[in-house]
């Protein structure tokens, strides 16, 4: 089992989740955090089954992910 870093965003109408480190667009959504996470995990599984090793990003691997806010 491979581990993925997943971003989960809370919006006024629900949650959106997407993984880091995969080629292509993989998105999950749900009314709750848990629903969005479950949906994106299913989408990741489908994406990898469909595209195989081509779905994987090349090196370097993402070690950590941060969220920052800056006024510009």
C-alpha positions in Angstrom: 0.0 0.0 0.0 1.5 3.4 -1.1 0.9 6.5 1.0 -0.3 9.7 -0.6 -0.4 13.2 0.7 -4.0 14.5 0.2 -5.2 18.1 0.4 -8.7 18.5 1.8 -10.4 21.9 1.3 -13.5 22.9 3.2 -16.0 25.1 1.2 -19.4 26.5 2.0 -21.1 23.6 0.1 -18.9 20.7 1.2 -15.3 19.3 0.9 -13.0 18.8 -2.0 -9.9 16.5 -1.8 -7.0 15.8 -4.1 -3.7 14.0 -3.9 -0.3 15.3 -4.5 2.2 13.4 -6.6 -0.1 11.9 -9.3 -0.1 12.9 -12.9 -3.5 14.0 -14.2 -6.6 15.2 -12.4 -7.8 13.2 -9.4 -10.5 14.8 -7.2 -12.9 13.6 -4.5 -15.8 15.5 -2.9 -18.3 15.0 -0.2 -20.5 16.7 2.4 -18.1 15.8 5.1 -14.3 15.6 5.5 -14.6 11.8 5.8 -16.8 11.5 2.6 -14.4 13.6 0.6 -11.4 11.5 1.8 -13.2 8.3 1.0 -14.2 9.6 -2.4 -10.6 10.7 -3.3 -9.2 7.4 -2.1 -11.6 5.6 -4.5 -10.6 8.0 -7.3 -6.9 7.4 -6.7 -7.4 3.6 -6.8 -9.3 3.9 -10.1 -6.7 6.3 -11.6 -3.8 4.0 -10.8 -5.8 0.9 -12.1 -6.5 2.8 -15.3 -3.1 4.4 -16.0 -0.7 2.2 -14.1 2.8 3.5 -13.6 2.2 6.3 -16.0 0.0 7.9 -13.3 3.0 8.3 -10.9 5.1 11.4 -10.8 8.8 11.0 -11.3 11.3 11.8 -8.5 11.7 13.6 -6.2 9.0 12.4 -3.9 6.9 14.9 -1.8 8.2 14.6 1.7 5.9 17.3 3.3 3.2 19.6 2.2 2.5 23.0 3.8 -0.3 25.5 3.4 0.7 29.2 3.6 -1.1 32.4 3.3 0.5 35.6 2.0 -0.9 39.0 1.0 0.4 40.2 -2.4 
